[in-house]
Amino acid sequence: MSEPFDLIVIGAGPGGYVAAIRASQLGLKVAVVEKRATFGGTCLNVGCIPSKALLQSSHLFEEAGHDLAVHGIKLAPPTLDFAQLMKRKAEVVEATTKGVAFLLKKNKIASFQGTGRIQKAGSVAVIGDDGAVKETLSAKNILIASGSEVMPLPGVTVDEKKIVSSTGALELTEVPKRLVVVGAGIIGLELGSVWRRLGADVTVIEFLDRITPGVDDEITKHFQRALARQGLKFKLGSKVTKAEVGAAGVTLTVEPAKGGAAETVEADVVLVCIGRRPYVEGLGLDKAGVTLTPRGRIAVDAHFQTSVPGIYAIGDVIDGPMLAHKASEDGVACVETIAGQKGHVNWDLVPSIIYTQPEVAWVGKTEEQLKAAGVAYKIGKYPFTADPRSRANGATEGFVKVLADKATDKVLGVHIIGAEAGTMIAEAAMAMEFSASAEDIGRVCHAHPTVNEALKEAALAAWEKPIHL
C-alpha cells in the first residue's frame, strides 16, 4: 500500500482532472486513478474534442464547396482527403490529452492506470485489465468522477462497425453513403451534421415528435428547418425496434412511437445516440454502502458528499446536466469544500451548446418552463439578419431571444441560434449569474460591429425597445 493521500480521484475526465488540480493548488496530496491509457475521459478522447475537430473540418469542406463564391472566391469543387481529416482529428486529441498529462505532472499529482474500485471508505483498489489488483491506495477522501457511458438501445447491438455509438462514429474508415442516426439529441445532430457535410445521405429517427428535447420550442422549430435545408431528413415520432446487419449494410425496423405499421429503413451505417447513463458499474459502490438515486445516479448532498462520509461524487454520475463544463465546476466546488472553503455551482445557469451550423446555445429557463411555473415573463428577440457584422460575415441564420421577468426585468433565460451562439452565450451566463436585468445588458456598451450586439439588442427589446429594429 502506498503512502496515504488526502484525496483519491477516480476518473481523470473534465471533472476528475480539474478537481485533482484544484485540490493540489489548495495544498492537498492527490492521486488520480484512470482506466484509459490517456487522460481526459470521454470528452477529450472520444467525445467533445474529436467531434469538434470533425465539425470544424466538415464545416470548412462545406464552405469551400458552396459558400465562397458570394465572396468573390471561385474554387473548383473541393476533394476530400479523408485520411488527412481523420489524422488531424487524432492530432488534436493527442495534443489535448498530453496537455492534461502535463498539468497533472506540473501539479505533482500521482497517477495510477487502471479501474478504481472502492473497497471501503478511505481505500481504493487499482484494478488492471486482467481483473487483478495492481495496487491499493488509501486516502482521507475519495472523489468519484467516473463519468458516463453510451445508453444501449434494446433490440440493436452496437458492433462499432456498421452499427456504431458516438465513439465508433468518430472512427469510421470512409464516408457512408447512407447514415441513419437514431436519436435527435445534441450528439446525434452534431455527428449527423459532420457526415452529411462530408457527403452522406443522413436520416434522423427520433422517438419524440420533436428534435432536441429540453430546448426552447421556438428555437427547436427554427433549428429543424435549418438542418432540413442542409439536407438532413427527419422521421419523428418513430422508434427502432430491430436492426439486422447484412453484407449490404443494415436493415432497421421502424414503427410509429404511438403504434402502427412497421417499415424498413436501409443504411450503410447506423449511429445510435439515444443518450448516456452514469458509469457506476465496477466501482464497488454496493460494498462501500454508497446510495444511488431511483435514476441510477449517485446520491449526494449539497456538498457533493455521498451517503458515506469521506466519499464524494461529481459530474455525470450525479444529478444535473451531463456536460463536461458542469463536471469541472462540480469538481472545483467539491474539493474547495473538502479543503474548508465554500465551493458552489449554480446548476440552473449551466450553459448548453449544440455545435452544428448554425450553433444553438442557451442558459436559464425556456418559455415552456416559465409557463409551466406560472411565471409572468416578457420576450425580446433580435434576428441576425439585422446585425451588421453577421451580414458582413454572411451568417445571418437565426436570432437571439431574451426572456425576462415581467415585473422585475431580471433575465430568466437566453436562447441563441446562430453562427457564434456558443461564444455569445458566455456573456449571458455571466450576466445572469449576477442577476442582471434586461436593461443591464442593454445598457452595457458593446463593441461595433460584433455579433454580440444582437444580444444587446434582444435585451433592449425585452426591456423596452431595440434601437436597430
N, C-alpha and C positions, 0 to 999 in steps of 0.2 A: 504494500500500500504506500502511495506517495505521501509527501508532507501535506497536511490539511490545508484546504483553501478557504477563503472567506465566501467564495461563490463559485459554483459549477453551473455553467450554462449548457443545456442540452439543445444543440442546433445552432448552426452559425449562419443562418439566413439574415435578412434585414432586421429582424427583431433581435436575434441572438447575438450577432457580432456587434451591433450598435450598443446593446446592453452591456456586453463584456467590456467594450472600450470605455463607456461612460463609468462603469464600476471601477475600472483601473484608474481612471482620472480622479476618482473620489478616494483613492488610496486602498482599495480592496485587492486582495490577492485572488486572481481569477483564472479559471480554466474553462475551455470550451471543448465539448465533445461533438464531433460532426461525422456523420456516416458517409458523406460523399468524400471523394478524394480531393475536391476543391471546395473552398469556402463560398458563401453567398447564397446557399439554399436554392430553392426552386426559382426564385426571382432572377438571380444573376446567371444561373446555369441553364435553365430550361424554361424560363418564363419571361418576365418583364424585359430583360435586356436583349436576348436574342430576337424576341418578337419585334422589338422596336427597331433593331438593326434591319430586319427584313422589311418592316413597314416603310422605313426611310428609303431603302434601295428600290422597293417596288413603286413607291411614290415618284421617285426620280425617273424610273423607267417609263411610267405612265406619262409624266410631264414631258419627257423628251419626245415621246411618240405622238402626243396630242395637243399639248398646251403652249408650245413655244412660238408657233407661227404668228400668233397675235402680237407677240413682242418684236416681230421682225426677224426672228431667228429661224432659219429654214434648215432642216436636217433631213437626211434620208431616214427612212424608218429604222429605228434602232434595233439592234440584235442583242439578245440576252446571252451573256456568258454566265451560265448558271453556276458553274463550278467556282468562279470568282466571287459571285454573290454570296454563296454559302461559305466560302473561305473568309470573306470579310466578316460575316456574322460570327464565325468561330473566333476570329482575332479579337473582335470586340468583347466577346465573353471572356476569353483568356486574359486580356488586359485588365478587365474589371475584377475578376476573381483573384488575380495576382495582386491587385491593389488592396483588396481586403486582407489577404495574407500578410502584406507588408504592414498594414495598420495594426493587425493583431500582434505582430512581432515588435513593432515600434512601441506598443503599449505594454510590452512584457507579459502578454497573456499566454499561458501554457495551452497547447492544443493537443488533442488526442483524436485519432481517426478510428471510428467505429460507431456502433449504435449505443447510445446511452440508456441504461436501464436502472431505474431507481430500485435499490434493494430495501431501503428504509429511509426515514428522514436522516439526512446527513451523509448518505452513502450512495454512490453511483458506480455501477459496473460498466466498463467499456467492452462491448461485445464485438468480436471480429466477424468476418463474413462466414466463417465456419461454425458460428454459434458459440464458440468458446470465449470465456472471459479473458481478455487481454490484460486488463488492469482494473484495480478497484481504487476509486478516488473518494476522499472524504471532504466535507465542507460544512460550514455553519449553515449555508443557504444553498438551495438548488432552484434553478430557474428553468422551466420547461418552455422552449421556444422551437418546438418541432414542426411547426407549420401545418400545411395541409396537403392533401393528395387528390388526384382526379376522382370524381364521383363516377362509379360504374353505371352503365345503362342495362337494365335487365333484358336478356334476350340478344344482347350484342357483345361479342367477345373482341376486345382490343388486341390486335397482334402487332401493332406499331409498324405495319407494312401497308396493308390495304385498308384496314380499319385502325385509325390512329387516334391517340389522345393529343392534347396540345403539345406534348413532348415529341411525339412522332411527327407531328405536322411541321415542326421546326427542322426535321432531318430528312425530308423527302429527297429522293435522288433525282427527281425530274418534276416538271410542272405537269400535274394531272390534267387530262382533257376535261374530265367531269369530276367535280368535287361536290360532295354533299356534306353540309355542316349540320349536325344535329345539336340544336341549341342556339338561340338568338340572343345570347348574353354578350358581355364585353369581349371575352376571349374568342368566342366563335366568330363574331363580326370582325374583329381585328384580323384574325388569321384568314378568314374568308376573303377579306379585302386584299390581303397580300397576294393570295393565289389568283384571285380574279384579275388583278392588275398585271400579273405575270402571264396571263393568258388562259387560265382555267375558266370553264363554264361552271358557275357556282350557284347551288341551290341551298337555301337555308330552311330547315324544318324546325318548327317551334311548337311546343305543346300548347302554350298560351295563345290567345288571339292577338297578341302584340309582341313586338321585339323589346329588348332591354327593359325587363321588369324593374320597377323601382325608379325609373327615370321619369321626370315630368312628362305628362301625356302630350302636351303641345310640342315639346322638343322631340319626343319619340316619333310623332307623325311626320314632322319635317325631316327627321333623320332617315326614316324608312324611304321616303320619297327620294331623298338624295342618293341613297345607296341603290335604289332601283334604277335611277337614271344612269348609274355607273355600271349596271349590268347584273347586279345580284338579284336572284329570284327568291321569292319567299312562299313557303307553304305554312301558313299559320293555323293554329287550332288543330294540329296534327301530331300524331305520336308514331314513333318507330317501334314496331313490335318484334321484328325479326330481321336478321342480316345473314345472308348466305354468300360466302366467298367462293368465286369460281375462277376459271382461267382468264375470263374476260373482265373480271372486276368484282363488284359487289352488287347484289340484288337486295334492296330493302323492301320490307313490307311496311306500308304506311297506312294508318287508319285515322279517321277523324277523332279528335280527342273526346268528343261528346257521343261517339258511337256512329257506326255507319259502315258502308262497304270499304273493304281494303283495296289498295292499289299497290303496284310495284314501282320502285324508282331505281334506275340503274346508275352506277357510279364507278369510276376507276379507283377513287379513294373516298373513304368516309371519315370525317373528323367528328368525334364525339366530344361535345363541350357542354355538358348539362350542369356543370357546377363543380365545386370542390368540397371536401369534407375534412374535418380535423384529423391530423395524423397522431393517433394516440395508441395504436397497437404496438405491443412490444416494449412499452416504456416502464412497465412494472407498476402501473397506477393502482391496480387492484390490490397488489401485495402491500403497497405503501399506504393504502387507505384513502387515496385521492378520489374525491367525489366528482361525477360527471353530471351535467345538466340533462334534461329529457331530450335535448337535441344532440347529445353526444359530445358536447364541448366540456372543457374542464371548468368547473365552478370556482370562481374566485370572488374575493371581497373587493371593497373599494381600493385596496392597496395591492391588488393582484395576488394576494396570498390564497392558496387553496385551502381545503378542509384540514390539511396537515400543516401545522406551524413549521415555518422554515422552508416550505416548498411553494414556489410561486409559478405562475404561468402567464404568458403574454401572446399577442398576435393571433394567428388563425385558429389556435386551439381553444380560445376563449370567445366570449360574445363580442359583438361589434363587427364592423365591416372587415372582410378578408382582403386587406390591402397592405402592401409592403410598408408604406409610409406610416400607416396606423400601427403596425407591429414595431417599427422603430421607436415611435413616440411612447408606446406601451413600455418598451424596454428601458428607455431613459427614465420614465416616471417610476417604474418599479425599483430600479437599483438606487435611485435617489432616495426613495423611501427606506430601503434597506440600510442605506448609509446615514439615515437620521434626518434627511431633508424632507421636503414636501413636494413630491412629484405629482403631476396631474396631467390628464389627457381629456379633452372635450370631444367625445365621440360624435356629438351632434354636428361638429364642424370639421369633420374629416373630408377633404375634397376627393371627388372621384373623377376619373378621366377615361374616355374611350379614344384611343389614338388612331382613329380612322381619318379619312379626309372626306368631309370636314371632321374635325375633332368635336367631341361632346364633353363638357365639363360642368360639374355642379357642386354646390355646397349648401347645406342647410335644407330647409323644407321645400317640398313640391307643392303645387297648387292643391293636388288631391289630398295631401296630408293636412294642409291647413283647413280645407273644407271639412274633412273628417273630424278635426279637432274643434270645429266651430269658431275658428279664429277669423276675425274680420281683417281683410288684407286689401292692398291695392297693388296694381301691376304697372311697371314701367318697362317698355320694350324699345329696342333700337336696332334696326337692321344694318348689316354690314354694307349693304348697297348704298347707304347714306354716309359711310365713313370714308374720307378721302384716302387714307393710307390703304385701306382694303381695296378700293378701286384701283389705286396705283399698283398694288400687288397682284391684281387680277384674281382676288379671292373674296368675292362678295357673297358667297353662300352663307346663310344663317343669320342669327341675331343674338342679342343679349337680352335676358329677361330678369328683372329685379322684382322680388316680392317683398313688400314692406308692411308692417303693422299699420292698419288704417288709423288707429288712434295716436300712436307714439312715433310713427315713421321709422321705427327700428327695422333694419334689414333682416328678414327671416329666411331668405333663400335667394341664391343667384344661379341662373342656368344659362349656359352659353353653348351654342352650336356654331362653329366657325373654324377657320384655318388655324388660329392660335389660341383656341379656347383653353387648352391645358396650361398655357403660360399665364393667361389672363386671370384664371380662377384664383391664383395665389393672392392677388390684391383683394379679391372679395373675401377670401377666408381670413386674411389679416384684419380687414375692416370689421368683419362680423365677430371676430374674437374679442375685439374691443368695443362691442355693442354699438357699432356705427349706425347712424340713421342714413336714409337715402340722401337726405340733404348733405350730410357729412361727406359722402363720396362725391356727390355732385359739385360741392364747393371746393374740393381739392383740385389744385392746378395740375392738369395732365399735359404732358408734352405733346406738341403738334408737329407733324402728323404721326400719330401712332394708332394702332388698333385699340389700345386701351381707352381711347376717347369714347369708344362705343359703350363701355361700362359706365363712364361718367354721364353720358347722355341718357342711358337707360335709367340710371339713378335719378337724374333730373326729371325724367318722365314719371317716375314713381312718386317723387316728392311734389312736383308742381308741373312744369312743362320743359321739354327738351329745347335747346337753342336751335339745333340744326335739323329739325324735322317738322 
